[in-house]
Amino acid sequence: MLERVFAWRGKPKQIRVDNGPEFTSNALESWATKKCTKLESIQPSRPYQNGFVERFNRRYREEVLDLYQLESLQQIRDITDKWLRYS
């Protein structure tokens, strides 16, 4: 998915991430290094340091996840693609 984002938006110098397990993996760190993109972690228990993502997560939850009875991963992807295009 990050490859798609980079192709669409361009490669950033850094990606700010929280401290969740999905963002602390060696695979992500290795991938970012190969792409010459720095991973910048927020301080633990400080979600406001990543306010843009927190706002996105809230909107996505309210405007997509809470509105549909989702039956498959592909359905979520299709709905998300439409939502991203029109948001």
Backbone bond lengths (Angstrom), bond angles and torsions (degrees), N, CA, C in turn:
res aa  C-N    CA-C-N  psi(-1)  N-CA   C-N-CA  omega(-1)  CA-C   N-CA-C  phi
1 M - - - 1.444 - - 1.526 110.74 -
2 L 1.315 117.08 -39.38 1.462 119.05 178.82 1.524 111.37 -64.35
3 E 1.318 117.27 -33.33 1.468 119.86 175.74 1.528 109.99 -60.23
4 R 1.322 116.86 -41.82 1.473 121.49 178.69 1.521 110.73 -64.37
5 V 1.320 116.59 -42.46 1.467 120.73 179.39 1.530 110.23 -63.87
6 F 1.319 117.06 -43.24 1.467 120.42 178.78 1.525 110.48 -62.04
7 A 1.324 117.39 -42.45 1.472 120.96 179.20 1.524 110.70 -64.07
8 W 1.312 117.10 -37.02 1.466 122.44 -176.60 1.518 111.92 -79.61
9 R 1.342 117.49 -44.97 1.459 121.40 -172.11 1.522 114.65 -106.29
10 G 1.334 116.72 -12.38 1.462 119.90 -174.63 1.512 110.48 95.24
11 K 1.316 116.19 160.23 1.462 121.74 -176.38 1.528 110.40 -83.75
12 P 1.323 117.57 123.81 1.470 120.12 176.91 1.523 111.06 -82.18
13 K 1.317 116.24 161.46 1.461 120.73 175.50 1.522 111.01 -73.15
14 Q 1.339 115.56 -31.66 1.460 119.41 179.33 1.520 110.03 -149.56
15 I 1.323 114.42 158.81 1.464 122.27 174.99 1.513 106.77 -123.68
16 R 1.305 116.38 123.89 1.464 120.40 178.20 1.528 107.48 -88.41
17 V 1.312 115.96 128.93 1.461 121.63 -177.34 1.516 109.98 -130.03
18 D 1.346 115.31 158.04 1.458 118.13 173.69 1.524 107.84 -87.55
19 N 1.295 117.14 -169.61 1.465 120.86 -173.11 1.518 112.99 -101.70
20 G 1.332 116.99 21.76 1.455 120.56 177.96 1.522 111.60 -68.76
21 P 1.330 117.34 160.01 1.466 120.86 -176.66 1.521 113.41 -61.28
22 E 1.326 117.79 -27.61 1.456 120.31 179.02 1.523 112.28 -69.60
23 F 1.323 117.13 -17.81 1.461 121.06 -178.44 1.524 113.28 -108.66
24 T 1.304 117.82 2.57 1.456 119.92 -179.30 1.531 111.72 -112.70
25 S 1.312 117.31 15.85 1.462 120.56 -176.61 1.523 111.64 -81.70
26 N 1.307 115.09 151.34 1.461 120.73 176.26 1.525 110.73 -66.05
27 A 1.333 117.07 -32.61 1.467 120.50 -179.25 1.531 110.43 -62.92
28 L 1.323 117.46 -45.02 1.465 120.43 179.30 1.524 110.47 -65.69
29 E 1.310 116.49 -42.51 1.462 120.14 -179.81 1.531 110.98 -63.29
30 S 1.316 116.59 -42.21 1.467 121.08 178.46 1.526 110.88 -64.58
31 W 1.328 116.58 -43.03 1.470 121.19 178.93 1.525 110.47 -61.58
32 A 1.331 116.76 -45.66 1.465 120.76 -179.31 1.528 110.82 -63.40
33 T 1.309 117.21 -39.39 1.462 120.77 178.53 1.520 110.73 -62.02
34 K 1.327 117.17 -43.51 1.465 121.16 178.35 1.522 111.54 -62.26
35 K 1.330 116.81 -31.06 1.459 121.90 -179.54 1.529 112.24 -89.68
36 C 1.329 116.82 2.93 1.470 121.92 -177.42 1.527 111.70 56.43
37 T 1.318 114.87 40.78 1.457 122.36 178.40 1.526 108.22 -120.72
38 K 1.315 116.54 127.58 1.460 122.00 -178.12 1.525 109.94 -84.37
39 L 1.336 116.53 138.42 1.461 121.29 172.19 1.520 107.68 -94.97
40 E 1.306 116.33 120.79 1.464 122.51 -178.59 1.522 107.73 -112.98
41 S 1.330 117.27 114.35 1.467 121.60 -178.29 1.520 111.02 -88.29
42 I 1.317 115.51 142.84 1.458 119.71 172.88 1.526 108.11 -77.82
43 Q 1.319 117.00 163.96 1.452 120.77 176.79 1.529 109.10 -70.96
44 P 1.327 117.47 142.77 1.464 119.83 177.71 1.532 111.58 -54.68
45 S 1.306 116.26 140.81 1.479 124.37 178.54 1.519 113.09 64.08
46 R 1.332 118.20 27.23 1.464 122.59 178.75 1.534 110.64 -129.55
47 P 1.342 118.34 62.62 1.465 119.99 -176.44 1.523 113.29 -62.42
48 Y 1.332 117.99 -23.81 1.463 119.99 179.87 1.528 111.83 -65.95
49 Q 1.329 118.41 -16.36 1.464 120.88 176.36 1.525 111.58 -70.21
50 N 1.309 116.03 -14.11 1.455 121.39 178.03 1.529 108.52 -126.93
51 G 1.319 115.36 50.37 1.459 122.05 -173.25 1.512 114.52 -57.85
52 F 1.334 118.47 -37.14 1.465 120.84 -179.53 1.525 110.14 -60.24
53 V 1.326 116.69 -45.79 1.463 120.32 -178.87 1.520 110.45 -69.88
54 E 1.313 117.89 -39.07 1.453 120.43 178.06 1.532 110.25 -61.52
55 R 1.325 116.79 -40.82 1.464 120.77 177.24 1.521 110.71 -65.25
56 F 1.344 117.14 -43.96 1.460 121.30 177.26 1.525 110.64 -58.80
57 N 1.335 116.86 -46.57 1.461 120.76 -179.39 1.525 111.27 -59.53
58 R 1.326 116.78 -42.01 1.462 119.93 179.10 1.527 110.94 -63.96
59 R 1.335 116.66 -47.47 1.477 120.31 179.38 1.521 111.37 -61.31
60 Y 1.329 116.86 -43.31 1.464 120.82 -179.29 1.528 110.51 -62.58
61 R 1.317 116.13 -43.46 1.464 120.13 178.41 1.529 110.94 -62.73
62 E 1.340 117.27 -46.15 1.463 121.00 -177.52 1.524 113.28 -71.70
63 E 1.343 117.64 -37.75 1.458 121.36 -172.16 1.523 114.05 -96.33
64 V 1.320 117.93 -11.98 1.466 120.15 179.48 1.526 110.40 -125.99
65 L 1.304 116.38 -65.40 1.463 119.86 -171.04 1.525 113.40 -63.84
66 D 1.331 117.84 -37.64 1.459 120.60 -178.71 1.522 113.37 -79.44
67 L 1.334 118.25 -15.63 1.467 120.89 -174.65 1.521 114.68 -94.50
68 Y 1.315 117.63 -16.53 1.455 120.62 -174.04 1.512 111.33 -122.87
69 Q 1.327 114.77 147.85 1.454 120.18 169.93 1.530 105.25 -93.30
70 L 1.292 115.83 99.06 1.459 122.32 -170.79 1.518 110.58 -82.72
71 E 1.341 114.91 133.95 1.458 119.80 -175.34 1.525 113.59 -113.64
72 S 1.313 118.15 -15.35 1.463 119.48 -179.24 1.527 110.17 -155.67
73 L 1.300 114.87 160.55 1.457 120.13 177.52 1.527 110.43 -64.62
74 Q 1.328 117.47 -37.64 1.458 120.50 179.11 1.530 111.13 -63.96
75 Q 1.327 117.12 -38.60 1.470 120.85 177.73 1.530 109.76 -62.08
76 I 1.336 117.08 -42.76 1.461 120.63 178.18 1.526 110.13 -61.57
77 R 1.332 116.92 -43.06 1.458 120.45 179.49 1.526 111.28 -62.28
78 D 1.330 116.97 -43.93 1.463 120.89 -179.41 1.530 111.15 -63.59
79 I 1.310 116.69 -46.38 1.469 120.92 179.44 1.524 110.07 -63.53
80 T 1.324 117.15 -42.21 1.460 121.45 179.74 1.521 111.20 -63.43
81 D 1.344 117.99 -43.07 1.459 120.80 178.10 1.524 111.40 -58.67
82 K 1.330 117.13 -44.19 1.473 120.80 178.24 1.527 110.41 -65.05
83 W 1.317 116.66 -43.14 1.463 121.09 -178.82 1.523 110.47 -62.45
84 L 1.333 117.47 -42.68 1.452 120.57 179.93 1.526 111.96 -65.22
85 R 1.325 117.03 -37.41 1.457 120.42 179.35 1.528 112.87 -66.13
86 Y 1.324 117.06 -34.71 1.460 120.57 -173.68 1.512 114.04 -105.13
87 S 1.334 117.74 3.01 1.474 120.26 179.44 1.501 110.97 -88.09
